[in-house]
Amino acid sequence: MAFLPKAHQKNVLSKLNFKLFTDKTYQNSETLEVALKRYSEQGYSIDVGEYAEGVNCVGTCICNEEDEPVAAIWMTALSVELPVCELPVLAKDLMKTARAIAERLAINNPDSSAHVRETLKQAKQFIEENFGNEAAIYEFIQGLNMSESWFRACFRKAYEISPNQYSQKLLYEKARSLLEHIRLSIKEIAFQLGFESQNYFSRAFKNSQGLSPARYRSEVFDAGSATSDS
């Protein structure tokens, strides 16, 4: 009810039978409407002994792409197992789950496929422009209107590579290009690529490419010299 359009919400409120279950039950539309406004603003609702003494509940809404409520999820338990102080913390998990469900529903909706493709396109472009900055990529993904796990699954499905693998691929492509064409020291290249030290860069490069940066550069120039001589 908290997420219903205002006119629809008022219509429902006008038809409710405010049966008294406990002394905490809402007894009229005015007090319930105030509570619904608060629940809408905070994104979740709570029930502390309103239906049964000693039983608490926390719930949230699953909305479609037009922010219209389509379902709800909640947790109910005895107050000793679900104390009031824990309700806001549990509400965050519920809201995260609700968003993930909504995202999956949206992705499976053919009408939203263009939006999903555009989101993935933007993410791919951001990674291409910031592949050396893991923190920036992580922050960007967190800011998407998709759960992280679902985004990564969609990205892999679209591009046949995970976001992390893609950023690493671009990073080492850049590293090879710098080693091949720019007469910077390996330490300077490591710094340009955002590595903490030359040693860290050298280890990471060797693990990824099978050769140390120095060996890779040497083989590239040796091959170039052999071609020139011939």
KOLLUMLO-241451 format. One record per residue (C-alpha): residue in one letter; x, y, z. Coordinates in Angstrom, 2 decimals. Layout:
<nodes>
type: a	xx: X	yy: Y	zz: Z
...
</nodes>
This chain:
<nodes>
type: m	xx: 0.00	yy: 0.00	zz: 0.00
type: a	xx: 2.81	yy: 2.43	zz: 0.76
type: f	xx: 3.99	yy: 2.33	zz: -2.86
type: l	xx: 0.60	yy: 2.66	zz: -4.50
type: p	xx: -0.19	yy: 5.85	zz: -6.45
type: k	xx: -1.79	yy: 8.36	zz: -4.09
type: a	xx: -5.28	yy: 8.17	zz: -5.57
type: h	xx: -5.25	yy: 4.37	zz: -5.53
type: q	xx: -3.92	yy: 4.34	zz: -1.97
type: k	xx: -6.70	yy: 6.64	zz: -0.75
type: n	xx: -9.29	yy: 4.45	zz: -2.45
type: v	xx: -7.97	yy: 1.35	zz: -0.67
type: l	xx: -7.80	yy: 3.17	zz: 2.66
type: s	xx: -11.44	yy: 4.21	zz: 2.34
type: k	xx: -12.52	yy: 0.58	zz: 2.01
type: l	xx: -10.47	yy: -0.96	zz: 4.81
type: n	xx: -12.12	yy: -2.53	zz: 7.82
type: f	xx: -9.95	yy: -1.39	zz: 10.72
type: k	xx: -10.33	yy: -4.46	zz: 12.89
type: l	xx: -8.54	yy: -4.18	zz: 16.22
type: f	xx: -6.14	yy: -7.10	zz: 16.81
type: t	xx: -3.89	yy: -5.56	zz: 19.47
type: d	xx: -3.53	yy: -2.13	zz: 21.03
type: k	xx: -0.84	yy: -1.42	zz: 18.39
type: t	xx: -3.14	yy: -2.01	zz: 15.41
type: y	xx: -3.85	yy: 1.04	zz: 13.28
type: q	xx: -7.40	yy: 2.06	zz: 14.06
type: n	xx: -8.23	yy: 4.56	zz: 11.30
type: s	xx: -7.18	yy: 5.65	zz: 7.82
type: e	xx: -5.58	yy: 8.88	zz: 9.05
type: t	xx: -2.96	yy: 7.23	zz: 11.27
type: l	xx: -2.32	yy: 4.48	zz: 8.72
type: e	xx: -1.87	yy: 7.04	zz: 5.94
type: v	xx: 0.79	yy: 8.83	zz: 8.00
type: a	xx: 2.59	yy: 5.51	zz: 8.53
type: l	xx: 2.35	yy: 4.64	zz: 4.84
type: k	xx: 3.98	yy: 7.94	zz: 3.91
type: r	xx: 6.86	yy: 7.16	zz: 6.28
type: y	xx: 7.20	yy: 3.63	zz: 4.91
type: s	xx: 7.25	yy: 4.92	zz: 1.35
type: e	xx: 10.05	yy: 7.38	zz: 2.17
type: q	xx: 12.22	yy: 4.84	zz: 3.98
type: g	xx: 11.53	yy: 2.02	zz: 1.51
type: y	xx: 10.21	yy: -0.57	zz: 3.95
type: s	xx: 7.47	yy: -1.13	zz: 6.50
type: i	xx: 7.47	yy: -2.71	zz: 9.94
type: d	xx: 4.87	yy: -4.42	zz: 12.08
type: v	xx: 5.67	yy: -4.50	zz: 15.79
type: g	xx: 2.91	yy: -6.49	zz: 17.44
type: e	xx: 0.17	yy: -4.93	zz: 15.31
type: y	xx: -1.43	yy: -8.23	zz: 14.31
type: a	xx: -0.30	yy: -10.42	zz: 17.21
type: e	xx: 1.46	yy: -9.56	zz: 20.44
type: g	xx: 5.09	yy: -10.69	zz: 20.44
type: v	xx: 5.27	yy: -11.07	zz: 16.65
type: n	xx: 7.26	yy: -8.64	zz: 14.51
type: c	xx: 7.47	yy: -8.24	zz: 10.76
type: v	xx: 9.49	yy: -6.23	zz: 8.24
type: g	xx: 8.63	yy: -6.03	zz: 4.56
type: t	xx: 9.26	yy: -4.16	zz: 1.34
type: c	xx: 7.82	yy: -3.86	zz: -2.13
type: i	xx: 8.91	yy: -5.17	zz: -5.52
type: c	xx: 8.18	yy: -2.55	zz: -8.17
type: n	xx: 8.20	yy: -2.65	zz: -11.95
type: e	xx: 10.06	yy: -0.21	zz: -14.18
type: e	xx: 7.31	yy: 2.37	zz: -13.72
type: d	xx: 7.77	yy: 2.14	zz: -9.93
type: e	xx: 4.40	yy: 0.44	zz: -9.61
type: p	xx: 4.14	yy: -2.23	zz: -6.89
type: v	xx: 3.78	yy: -5.76	zz: -8.26
type: a	xx: 4.60	yy: -7.89	zz: -5.19
type: a	xx: 5.98	yy: -7.78	zz: -1.67
type: i	xx: 8.48	yy: -9.75	zz: 0.38
type: w	xx: 8.70	yy: -9.83	zz: 4.14
type: m	xx: 10.10	yy: -11.57	zz: 7.21
type: t	xx: 7.97	yy: -12.50	zz: 10.21
type: a	xx: 9.08	yy: -14.02	zz: 13.49
type: l	xx: 8.65	yy: -13.86	zz: 17.25
type: s	xx: 9.99	yy: -10.66	zz: 18.73
type: v	xx: 12.73	yy: -12.57	zz: 20.58
type: e	xx: 14.00	yy: -13.81	zz: 17.20
type: l	xx: 13.25	yy: -10.61	zz: 15.30
type: p	xx: 13.82	yy: -7.76	zz: 17.76
type: v	xx: 12.86	yy: -4.21	zz: 16.85
type: c	xx: 16.50	yy: -3.06	zz: 16.86
type: e	xx: 17.34	yy: -5.47	zz: 14.03
type: l	xx: 14.45	yy: -4.54	zz: 11.75
type: p	xx: 16.22	yy: -1.65	zz: 9.91
type: v	xx: 19.27	yy: -3.86	zz: 9.23
type: l	xx: 17.15	yy: -6.71	zz: 7.91
type: a	xx: 15.15	yy: -4.21	zz: 5.87
type: k	xx: 18.28	yy: -3.31	zz: 3.90
type: d	xx: 18.76	yy: -6.96	zz: 2.94
type: l	xx: 15.10	yy: -7.24	zz: 1.97
type: m	xx: 15.28	yy: -4.11	zz: -0.19
type: k	xx: 18.42	yy: -5.38	zz: -1.90
type: t	xx: 16.69	yy: -8.68	zz: -2.64
type: a	xx: 13.59	yy: -6.86	zz: -3.89
type: r	xx: 15.73	yy: -4.80	zz: -6.29
type: a	xx: 17.44	yy: -7.92	zz: -7.56
type: i	xx: 14.09	yy: -9.58	zz: -8.22
type: a	xx: 12.81	yy: -6.46	zz: -9.97
type: e	xx: 15.94	yy: -6.33	zz: -12.12
type: r	xx: 15.52	yy: -9.93	zz: -13.20
type: l	xx: 11.89	yy: -9.33	zz: -14.02
type: a	xx: 12.89	yy: -6.28	zz: -16.06
type: i	xx: 15.62	yy: -8.13	zz: -17.92
type: n	xx: 13.22	yy: -10.91	zz: -18.81
type: n	xx: 10.78	yy: -8.33	zz: -20.11
type: p	xx: 11.36	yy: -7.81	zz: -23.85
type: d	xx: 10.27	yy: -4.18	zz: -23.50
type: s	xx: 13.24	yy: -3.45	zz: -21.23
type: s	xx: 15.94	yy: -5.16	zz: -23.28
type: a	xx: 17.01	yy: -1.86	zz: -24.90
type: h	xx: 17.52	yy: -0.31	zz: -21.47
type: v	xx: 19.63	yy: -3.26	zz: -20.34
type: r	xx: 21.74	yy: -3.16	zz: -23.49
type: e	xx: 22.34	yy: 0.55	zz: -23.01
type: t	xx: 23.38	yy: 0.00	zz: -19.38
type: l	xx: 25.85	yy: -2.69	zz: -20.40
type: k	xx: 27.16	yy: -0.50	zz: -23.22
type: q	xx: 27.79	yy: 2.35	zz: -20.79
type: a	xx: 29.50	yy: -0.01	zz: -18.34
type: k	xx: 31.74	yy: -1.39	zz: -21.08
type: q	xx: 32.71	yy: 2.11	zz: -22.17
type: f	xx: 33.43	yy: 3.14	zz: -18.58
type: i	xx: 35.71	yy: 0.11	zz: -18.11
type: e	xx: 37.52	yy: 0.95	zz: -21.35
type: e	xx: 38.17	yy: 4.48	zz: -20.09
type: n	xx: 39.09	yy: 3.47	zz: -16.50
type: f	xx: 40.55	yy: -0.04	zz: -16.74
type: g	xx: 43.50	yy: 0.94	zz: -14.56
type: n	xx: 41.27	yy: 2.17	zz: -11.71
type: e	xx: 39.61	yy: -0.76	zz: -9.94
type: a	xx: 38.04	yy: 1.47	zz: -7.29
type: a	xx: 36.36	yy: 3.65	zz: -9.92
type: i	xx: 35.00	yy: 0.60	zz: -11.76
type: y	xx: 33.68	yy: -0.89	zz: -8.53
type: e	xx: 32.00	yy: 2.40	zz: -7.59
type: f	xx: 30.45	yy: 2.66	zz: -11.06
type: i	xx: 29.01	yy: -0.86	zz: -10.84
type: q	xx: 27.63	yy: -0.15	zz: -7.38
type: g	xx: 25.82	yy: 2.87	zz: -8.78
type: l	xx: 23.99	yy: 0.91	zz: -11.47
type: n	xx: 20.35	yy: 0.05	zz: -10.99
type: m	xx: 21.27	yy: -3.64	zz: -11.01
type: s	xx: 22.55	yy: -5.98	zz: -8.33
type: e	xx: 26.27	yy: -6.59	zz: -8.71
type: s	xx: 25.94	yy: -10.33	zz: -9.29
type: w	xx: 23.20	yy: -9.89	zz: -11.88
type: f	xx: 25.15	yy: -7.14	zz: -13.67
type: r	xx: 28.23	yy: -9.36	zz: -13.90
type: a	xx: 26.14	yy: -12.24	zz: -15.25
type: c	xx: 24.54	yy: -9.98	zz: -17.88
type: f	xx: 27.90	yy: -8.48	zz: -18.85
type: r	xx: 29.43	yy: -11.92	zz: -19.34
type: k	xx: 26.44	yy: -13.05	zz: -21.38
type: a	xx: 26.62	yy: -9.96	zz: -23.60
type: y	xx: 30.39	yy: -9.82	zz: -24.12
type: e	xx: 31.52	yy: -13.39	zz: -23.29
type: i	xx: 33.89	yy: -12.05	zz: -20.64
type: s	xx: 33.46	yy: -10.86	zz: -17.07
type: p	xx: 33.89	yy: -7.15	zz: -16.23
type: n	xx: 37.03	yy: -7.91	zz: -14.22
type: q	xx: 38.53	yy: -10.04	zz: -16.98
type: y	xx: 37.75	yy: -7.31	zz: -19.50
type: s	xx: 39.47	yy: -4.62	zz: -17.46
type: q	xx: 42.50	yy: -6.90	zz: -16.97
type: k	xx: 42.60	yy: -7.66	zz: -20.69
type: l	xx: 42.66	yy: -3.95	zz: -21.50
type: l	xx: 45.26	yy: -3.29	zz: -18.81
type: y	xx: 47.73	yy: -5.79	zz: -20.20
type: e	xx: 47.05	yy: -4.73	zz: -23.77
type: k	xx: 48.07	yy: -1.23	zz: -22.69
type: a	xx: 51.09	yy: -2.60	zz: -20.84
type: r	xx: 52.28	yy: -4.49	zz: -23.93
type: s	xx: 51.78	yy: -1.41	zz: -26.09
type: l	xx: 53.85	yy: 0.75	zz: -23.75
type: l	xx: 56.60	yy: -1.86	zz: -23.57
type: e	xx: 56.65	yy: -2.19	zz: -27.35
type: h	xx: 56.45	yy: 1.42	zz: -28.45
type: i	xx: 57.40	yy: 3.77	zz: -25.60
type: r	xx: 60.91	yy: 4.08	zz: -24.25
type: l	xx: 59.80	yy: 4.50	zz: -20.65
type: s	xx: 61.39	yy: 2.55	zz: -17.86
type: i	xx: 59.43	yy: -0.39	zz: -16.52
type: k	xx: 59.04	yy: 1.51	zz: -13.26
type: e	xx: 57.48	yy: 4.46	zz: -15.12
type: i	xx: 55.15	yy: 2.13	zz: -17.01
type: a	xx: 54.08	yy: 0.48	zz: -13.76
type: f	xx: 53.27	yy: 3.92	zz: -12.33
type: q	xx: 51.29	yy: 4.95	zz: -15.43
type: l	xx: 49.20	yy: 1.79	zz: -15.19
type: g	xx: 48.39	yy: 2.36	zz: -11.52
type: f	xx: 50.51	yy: -0.38	zz: -9.96
type: e	xx: 51.89	yy: 0.23	zz: -6.48
type: s	xx: 55.43	yy: -0.76	zz: -7.43
type: q	xx: 57.57	yy: -2.07	zz: -10.26
type: n	xx: 57.89	yy: -5.44	zz: -8.53
type: y	xx: 54.11	yy: -5.80	zz: -8.22
type: f	xx: 53.67	yy: -4.89	zz: -11.88
type: s	xx: 56.39	yy: -7.33	zz: -12.96
type: r	xx: 54.83	yy: -10.21	zz: -11.01
type: a	xx: 51.34	yy: -9.45	zz: -12.27
type: f	xx: 52.52	yy: -9.08	zz: -15.87
type: k	xx: 54.44	yy: -12.37	zz: -15.76
type: n	xx: 51.48	yy: -14.20	zz: -14.22
type: s	xx: 49.24	yy: -12.88	zz: -16.98
type: q	xx: 51.54	yy: -12.95	zz: -20.01
type: g	xx: 54.04	yy: -15.67	zz: -19.13
type: l	xx: 57.03	yy: -13.33	zz: -19.41
type: s	xx: 58.41	yy: -10.56	zz: -17.23
type: p	xx: 58.04	yy: -7.03	zz: -18.66
type: a	xx: 61.79	yy: -6.83	zz: -19.24
type: r	xx: 61.86	yy: -10.18	zz: -21.04
type: y	xx: 58.81	yy: -9.26	zz: -23.10
type: r	xx: 60.37	yy: -5.96	zz: -24.19
type: s	xx: 63.65	yy: -7.69	zz: -24.99
type: e	xx: 61.98	yy: -10.31	zz: -27.16
type: v	xx: 59.93	yy: -7.69	zz: -29.00
type: f	xx: 63.02	yy: -5.64	zz: -29.86
type: d	xx: 65.06	yy: -8.72	zz: -30.69
type: a	xx: 62.34	yy: -9.78	zz: -33.12
type: g	xx: 62.28	yy: -6.28	zz: -34.61
type: s	xx: 66.04	yy: -6.28	zz: -35.09
type: a	xx: 65.95	yy: -9.69	zz: -36.76
type: t	xx: 63.28	yy: -8.44	zz: -39.18
type: s	xx: 65.31	yy: -5.33	zz: -40.00
type: d	xx: 68.46	yy: -7.34	zz: -40.63
type: s	xx: 66.68	yy: -9.63	zz: -43.03
</nodes>
